[in-house]
């Protein structure tokens, strides 16, 4: 038994991004009054995952897809989303940054749009 807990994406999706970008996205969402934000941390990978409503439509602009890819922004619309284990995790693979305390999930489209806005202020690599 691994203690690994997953949920199937569908009504709930996920947007994963590097911690530095995720901090800016969380601040932007806080200013907009979007809360609570269920966020999973991946300390070893230096990434955060926002649990969101599964309302994200595929990005049609290839340049935008490339920009998100280069920024390491990953959208999970189907497949499994790994959740933190309730048991102590000595490897710190996943942990709650902000636990899911209710059924509320922010709009995935809004989270992705905030990430795009935060990236727009950065120089392109």
C-alpha positions as CSV (number, residue, x, y, z in Angstrom):
1,X,0.0,0.0,0.0
2,X,1.5,3.3,-1.1
3,X,-0.8,5.7,0.7
4,X,-1.2,7.5,-2.7
5,X,-4.6,9.2,-3.1
6,X,-5.8,10.3,-6.5
7,X,-9.0,11.7,-7.9
8,X,-10.2,11.5,-11.5
9,X,-10.2,14.9,-13.2
10,X,-13.5,15.9,-14.8
11,X,-15.8,18.2,-12.8
12,X,-12.6,19.1,-10.9
13,X,-9.4,19.9,-12.7
14,X,-6.0,21.2,-11.8
15,X,-3.6,23.9,-12.9
16,X,0.0,23.2,-11.9
17,X,2.8,25.8,-12.0
18,X,6.2,26.7,-10.4
19,X,5.9,28.1,-6.9
20,X,7.1,31.6,-7.8
21,X,4.4,32.1,-10.4
22,X,1.8,30.3,-8.1
23,X,2.5,32.9,-5.4
24,X,1.7,35.7,-7.8
25,X,-1.4,33.9,-9.1
26,X,-2.6,33.3,-5.5
27,X,-2.1,37.0,-4.6
28,X,-4.0,38.1,-7.8
29,X,-6.9,35.7,-6.9
30,X,-6.9,36.9,-3.3
31,X,-7.2,40.5,-4.5
32,X,-10.2,39.4,-6.7
33,X,-11.8,37.8,-3.6
34,X,-11.6,34.3,-5.0
35,X,-11.4,32.0,-2.0
36,X,-10.9,29.5,-0.6
37,X,-8.1,28.3,-2.9
38,X,-7.3,24.6,-2.5
39,X,-3.6,24.3,-3.3
40,X,-1.4,21.3,-3.2
41,X,2.4,21.8,-2.8
42,X,5.0,19.6,-4.4
43,X,8.1,20.7,-2.4
44,X,10.6,18.5,-4.3
45,X,9.4,19.6,-7.7
46,X,9.0,23.3,-6.5
47,X,5.5,23.3,-8.0
48,X,2.0,24.1,-6.7
49,X,-1.3,22.7,-8.0
50,X,-4.5,24.7,-7.8
51,X,-7.6,22.5,-7.7
52,X,-10.2,24.1,-9.9
53,X,-13.5,23.6,-11.6
54,X,-13.1,21.7,-14.8
55,X,-14.2,24.6,-17.0
56,X,-10.9,25.2,-18.9
57,X,-11.2,25.0,-22.7
58,X,-8.1,24.1,-24.7
59,X,-5.9,27.0,-25.6
60,X,-6.2,27.5,-29.4
61,X,-3.3,29.9,-30.0
62,X,0.0,27.9,-30.6
63,X,2.1,30.9,-29.3
64,X,0.1,30.9,-26.1
65,X,0.5,27.2,-25.7
66,X,4.2,27.5,-26.2
67,X,4.4,30.4,-23.6
68,X,2.5,28.3,-21.0
69,X,4.7,25.3,-21.8
70,X,7.9,27.3,-21.4
71,X,6.6,28.6,-18.0
72,X,5.9,25.0,-16.9
73,X,2.2,25.7,-16.5
74,X,0.3,22.4,-16.8
75,X,-3.5,22.0,-17.1
76,X,-5.0,18.7,-16.0
77,X,-8.5,18.3,-17.6
78,X,-8.5,14.5,-17.6
79,X,-6.6,11.7,-16.0
80,X,-5.7,11.5,-12.3
81,X,-4.9,14.3,-9.9
82,X,-2.6,13.2,-7.0
83,X,-3.6,14.5,-3.6
84,X,-1.6,14.7,-0.4
85,X,-1.8,11.6,1.8
86,X,-3.4,12.0,5.2
87,X,-0.6,9.9,6.6
88,X,2.7,11.5,7.5
89,X,4.8,11.8,4.3
90,X,8.5,11.6,5.2
91,X,9.5,12.3,1.5
92,X,7.3,15.4,1.4
93,X,6.1,14.5,-2.1
94,X,2.8,16.4,-1.7
95,X,1.4,18.6,1.0
96,X,-1.5,21.0,1.4
97,X,-0.5,24.6,1.0
98,X,-4.2,25.6,1.4
99,X,-6.4,22.6,2.2
100,X,-9.7,22.0,0.5
101,X,-12.1,23.0,3.3
102,X,-15.3,23.1,1.3
103,X,-16.7,22.0,-2.1
104,X,-15.8,25.4,-3.6
105,X,-13.3,25.2,-6.5
106,X,-12.3,28.4,-8.3
107,X,-12.9,28.6,-12.0
108,X,-10.0,26.9,-13.9
109,X,-10.4,29.5,-16.6
110,X,-9.9,32.3,-14.1
111,X,-6.8,30.7,-12.5
112,X,-5.3,30.1,-16.0
113,X,-6.1,33.7,-17.0
114,X,-4.4,35.0,-13.8
115,X,-1.3,32.9,-14.7
116,X,-1.3,34.4,-18.2
117,X,-1.5,37.9,-16.7
118,X,1.3,37.3,-14.3
119,X,3.4,35.8,-17.2
120,X,2.7,38.8,-19.4
121,X,4.7,41.0,-16.9
122,X,7.7,38.7,-17.3
123,X,10.3,38.9,-20.1
124,X,10.0,36.0,-22.6
125,X,12.7,33.4,-22.5
